[in-house]
């Protein structure tokens, strides 16, 4: 998996640098990956797989400038693929059983998700424990402000202020500013 990531990333960065051959090699290599991705998720709509592959390849080509060279390529690719699939479902008004939803929307490469969780944990570790908990409870764990306040045994306005101040600090740090 890591070798595939490195090769795809190399083709992507070379393509961004103007190497048309690398860009063509990347697009050819993505076809079987995307076919596999969509086939696992499009049970009962296999005839749409090739259309989705083509749409995704076009999106990769047209949005290639948005790729961050410091981030994993495969995670970026599968994010685009998931959005293409969701758009397809919306256009077709396809409904899926709730029990299949997790299988359809699951992210490829759990190691990428683990890395993202570690990045979030590292970011939150620079905040006060109250701010970190308020952000984690409301923005990551999906609790309402009332639920987060009750869990932390503080007032709702305290949760809102902690989230606001914590997010402001995180934004400043991400931009490289000293808060």
N, C-alpha and C positions, 0 to 999 in steps of 0.2 A: 504494500500500500504506500509506504513512504517513497519507494523508488518511483512509483507512478506519479505521486505528487510532485517530486522533484523534476521529473521529465516534463510533465505538463506545465509546471511553473516556468521551466527554462524555455519551452516553446512560446509560452505567453509573453515572457519578458523580451525574448528575441523578436517576436512579432511586433511588440510595442516599439522596439528600437528600429523597425523598418524591414526586418527580414521576412519577406513574403513567403518563402519556403517554410520557415518555422511556423508561421501563422496557418498555412495550409495543412501542415502536419498536425498541428494542434486540433484544427477542426475535424480532420479525418479521425484522429484518436478519440475525440469526444463522442462520435456517433455510437459506438457500442456501449459506452458508459451511460449515455442518455437513454438508449433503447432499454437497457437493463433497468435503469432507474424508473422509467415510466411503465414498463411491463409489470413490475412488482406492484405498482400502485393503481393501474388502470384495468383492474379485473372487470371484464364485461364490456370494455371499450377499447380493446386492443387495436381496432382499426384507426384510432386517433393517435397512436404512439408515434408514427412517422411524422405526422403533422406537428406534434409537439416537439419532436427532435429538431425539425427544421426551424420552428419558431425559436427554439432555444439557441440554436446555432446562430441565427440572425441576431438575437439579443446579445449573445457573447460578442459577436463581431461589432455591433453598433455601440455597445456599452464598454468595450475593452478599455477605454481611457479611464473608466471609473475603478478599474482593478488596482488595489493597493499592493504593490510589490512586496511589502513586508508581511502580508497576510497569506494564509494557505489558499492556493488556487481552487482546490476541489470544493472547499466550503463556499467560496464565491460562486462557483459554477452551480452547485446544488441549490443555492439560494435562488438563483435565477430560474432554475428548473422548477422549483416549488412554486414560484410566483406565476410562471407560465401555466402550470397545471391548475392552479387556483383560478386564474383568468379563464382557462378553458372550461372549468366546471361552472363558472358564473355565466359564460356565454351559452353553454349548453343547458343550463339549469339542471345540472346533474345533481342528484342527491345520493348520499352514501349512508349506509347504516352507521350509527354512532359507534358501534363496536369496531368498525373498520377505520375510523378516522385517525386513530393513532398510527396505524400502519401506513396510511397514505401520507401523512404529514411528517413522519419521522425524518430527522436529518441524517444524511449519510455521514459516515466517519465519526463515530462517537468520540474519538480522541480530539477532534476539533471542538466538540461541545465541552469536553473536559478542560481544554485550554481556555475556552471562553469563560467557563466558570471560575478558573483560577485567575483570569484577568479581572473579573468582577470582584472576586474576593480581595485581590491585591488593591484595587481601587478603593473599596469600602474600608479596608484596614487603615487607610489614612484619615478617616473621619472619626469623630467622637463615636463612642459606642451607641449613644442615643440616636444620632443621625444615621449611622450605618443600619441599625435595626429598623428604623422607620422606613428607610429606602428599601431594604430587603423585604420587609413585611408588605409594603404597598406596591412596589414596582416589580419585584421578582416573584414573591409568593402569591401575589394577587389579592391580598386582604383589602378590605375597605378601610377607610380611615377610622371608622368606628371600631372595627374588629382589631385593627392594629393598636388603637388606643387602649382598648380593653385588655389585650394580651400584654401590653407593656405597663398597664396600670397608670396611664397618664391621660391627660385630656386630649380631645380630638384636635384642638387648636395647637397643642404642643407637637402632635404628630405632623400636622401640616407645616408648621414652622421648621421642624427638624428636617423634613423632606426638602423644603424649599432651600434652606441654608446648605444642606448637604449637597444637593444637586448643583447649587451655585459654586460651591468649592470644587466639586468634581469637574464641572465645565471649565473652570479656570485652570485646573491642573492639566486637563487634556489639551487645552490651548497653550500650555507652557507658561502660564502666568503665575506669579506668586500671589496668592490670596492674602 
